């Protein structure tokens, strides 16, 4: 069964406040993926003060092993205001990336980002940091854009936010989530039961979280094979199919 990690960071940051904005090395992560049976990874930049440069680095990593990697373009809603369109155009047509990443830690998502996602028919991975009401507003304003809100809406293990998000996940057809860093297993079960396996993507938030441990949570859901296949790869492939380019012939090269 194909397994795709839909949420892994890669490359260098320049903030030096923690691993998340300093460095996201892949060497140990990839070894752990091989041991766990994870075949492909979707890469996102680490936090950076220049996402155009960070996306170029992610693009180089993806190009080094296109059979192994795909990637999303990271953008900053405020700092990149007015240049989201050329940034995303470069990411899609020049670097072969297939989605957009936004983080509330940087700034709240903007209409500019959503309009560009609609134009290029890209999914948006938006970490709302517990502001799950934003998911309702975005899904209503942009019903033709697919939004993936990772961690059931809260990396910080905010039970009330994650519980509220499960309802939105079930109600809104263009709202999705990923399994990365969800610590309350009962809520993960609840999300799959209420919304269905077609609304959940497997993700690890690597390379800092162990991919084998994150994969074990999905296995422990005990889903039927067809439903598990949706979570582990099918949903990601469906959401990104309009932007993904056919992989070139495999040619292994060193990963930065």
C-alpha positions in Angstrom: 0.0 0.0 0.0 1.4 3.4 -1.0 2.2 5.7 1.9 2.7 9.4 1.4 3.6 11.8 4.2 1.7 14.9 3.3 3.4 17.2 5.8 7.2 17.3 6.2 9.5 20.3 6.5 12.8 20.5 4.7 15.6 23.0 4.2 17.2 25.8 6.2 15.5 28.5 8.2 17.1 31.7 9.4 15.3 32.5 12.7 17.4 30.5 15.2 14.7 30.4 17.8 14.2 26.6 17.6 14.4 23.7 15.1 11.3 25.0 13.3 13.1 28.1 11.9 16.7 26.9 12.0 17.0 23.6 10.1 14.9 20.7 8.9 17.4 18.0 7.8 16.1 14.9 6.1 18.8 12.3 6.5 17.5 10.6 9.7 13.9 11.3 8.8 14.3 9.4 5.5 16.0 6.5 7.2 13.0 6.3 9.6 10.6 6.5 6.7 12.3 3.6 5.0 12.1 1.6 8.2 8.4 2.4 8.7 7.4 1.8 5.1 6.7 5.4 4.0 7.4 5.8 0.3 7.0 9.5 -0.5 7.0 12.8 1.3 5.5 16.2 0.6 7.9 18.9 1.6 7.4 22.4 3.0 10.0 25.0 4.0 11.0 25.7 7.5 10.0 29.1 8.9 12.0 31.7 7.0 12.2 35.5 6.5 12.3 35.0 2.7 9.9 32.3 1.5 10.8 32.9 -2.1 14.3 31.7 -1.3 13.1 28.9 0.9 10.8 27.6 -1.8 13.7 27.5 -4.2 15.5 25.3 -1.8 12.5 23.0 -1.4 12.2 22.9 -5.2 15.8 21.8 -5.6 15.2 19.0 -3.1 12.1 17.9 -4.9 13.9 18.0 -8.3 16.7 15.9 -6.9 14.4 12.9 -6.3 11.0 13.6 -8.0 9.9 10.0 -7.5 10.4 10.5 -3.7 9.3 14.1 -3.1 6.6 16.6 -3.9 6.3 20.1 -2.3 4.1 23.0 -1.4 5.0 26.7 -1.7 5.2 28.5 1.7 4.0 32.1 1.7 3.6 34.9 4.3 0.3 36.7 4.0 1.6 40.1 5.1 5.3 40.2 4.2 4.6 38.7 0.7 1.5 40.8 0.1 1.3 41.9 -3.5 3.6 39.2 -4.8 1.7 36.0 -3.9 0.8 35.4 -7.5 4.3 35.5 -9.0 5.6 33.5 -6.1 3.1 30.8 -6.6 3.4 30.9 -10.3 7.2 30.3 -10.0 6.6 27.5 -7.5 4.1 25.7 -9.7 5.5 26.3 -13.2 9.1 26.5 -12.4 9.6 24.3 -9.4 6.9 21.8 -9.9 5.3 22.4 -6.5 1.6 21.4 -6.0 0.1 23.3 -3.1 0.4 26.4 -0.8 1.4 26.4 2.8 0.4 29.2 5.2 0.9 29.5 9.0 -0.9 31.6 11.5 2.4 32.1 13.3 3.4 34.3 10.4 0.1 36.0 9.8 -3.6 35.2 9.2 -4.3 34.0 5.7 -5.5 36.6 3.2 -7.9 36.7 0.3 -4.9 37.3 -2.0 -3.6 33.8 -1.1 -7.0 32.2 -1.5 -7.6 33.9 -4.9 -4.2 32.6 -6.1 -5.0 29.1 -4.8 -8.3 29.2 -6.7 -6.6 30.4 -9.9 -4.0 27.6 -9.9 -6.5 25.1 -8.4 -4.2 24.3 -5.5 -4.9 23.0 -2.0 -4.0 25.2 0.9 -2.4 23.8 4.0 -3.1 26.4 6.7 -2.1 25.9 10.3 -4.7 28.0 12.2 -3.1 27.5 15.6 -6.4 26.8 17.3 -8.4 29.5 15.5 -10.8 26.9 14.1 -13.5 29.4 13.4 -11.4 30.6 10.5 -11.9 27.2 8.8 -15.7 27.9 8.7 -15.2 31.4 7.2 -12.7 30.2 4.6 -14.7 27.2 3.5 -17.8 29.4 3.0 -16.0 32.2 1.2 -14.0 29.9 -1.1 -16.1 26.7 -1.6 -14.1 25.8 -4.7 -10.7 25.8 -2.8 -9.6 22.8 -0.7 -8.2 23.7 2.7 -6.2 21.3 4.8 -6.0 22.3 8.5 -3.3 20.2 10.1 -3.3 18.7 13.6 -7.1 18.8 13.8 -6.7 22.5 14.0 -4.3 22.8 16.9 -0.7 21.6 17.3 -0.9 22.9 20.9 -3.2 20.0 21.9 -6.1 22.4 22.4 -8.9 19.8 23.1 -11.8 22.2 22.7 -10.5 23.6 19.4 -9.9 20.1 18.0 -13.3 18.9 19.2 -15.0 21.9 17.5 -13.0 21.3 14.4 -14.3 17.7 14.1 -17.7 19.1 13.5 -16.5 21.5 10.8 -14.6 18.7 9.1 -17.8 16.7 8.8 -20.0 19.5 7.7 -17.8 21.3 5.0 -16.9 19.4 1.9 -13.8 21.5 1.2 -12.3 21.2 4.7 -9.7 18.5 5.4 -7.1 17.7 8.1 -4.0 15.7 8.6 -3.0 13.3 11.4 0.3 15.0 12.3 1.0 15.6 15.9 -2.6 14.7 17.0 -1.9 13.4 20.5 -5.5 12.6 21.6 -6.3 9.4 19.8 -10.0 9.5 20.7 -10.3 12.8 18.8 -8.6 11.3 15.8 -11.0 8.4 15.8 -13.9 10.9 16.2 -12.7 12.9 13.2 -12.5 9.8 10.9 -15.9 8.4 12.2 -17.8 11.7 11.8 -16.2 13.1 8.6 -15.1 9.9 6.9 -11.6 8.7 5.9 -11.8 10.7 2.7 -11.3 13.9 4.7 -8.1 12.9 6.5 -4.5 12.9 5.2 -1.6 11.1 6.8 1.1 13.6 7.9 4.0 13.6 10.3 5.2 17.2 10.7 8.6 15.8 10.1 11.5 15.7 10.3 11.2 16.6 14.0 8.4 14.0 14.8 9.1 10.4 14.2 7.4 9.3 11.0 7.0 5.7 12.3 5.2 6.8 15.4 2.9 9.0 13.4 2.1 6.2 10.9 1.3 3.8 13.8 -1.6 6.1 14.8 -3.2 5.6 11.4 -2.6 1.8 11.6 -4.2 1.7 15.0 -7.4 3.2 13.7 -8.2 -0.2 12.3 -9.7 1.1 9.0 -10.7 -1.2 6.2 -7.9 -1.5 3.6 -9.7 0.8 1.1 -10.3 3.5 3.7 -6.7 3.3 5.1 -5.4 3.7 1.5 -7.4 6.9 1.2 -5.8 8.3 4.4 -2.3 7.1 3.6 -2.0 8.4 0.0 -5.3 8.6 -1.9 -6.6 11.8 -0.5 -3.3 13.7 -1.0 -3.1 12.5 -4.6 -6.6 13.5 -5.2 -6.2 17.0 -3.8 -3.0 17.7 -5.7 -3.6 15.9 -9.0 -4.4 19.1 -10.9 -1.0 20.6 -10.1 1.3 17.6 -9.9 3.6 17.0 -12.9 4.5 13.4 -13.9 7.6 12.3 -12.1 10.7 12.2 -14.1 12.7 8.9 -14.4 14.0 8.1 -11.0 17.6 9.2 -10.5 18.9 9.2 -7.0 21.0 12.2 -6.0 22.2 13.4 -2.6 19.5 15.2 -0.6 20.7 18.5 1.0 
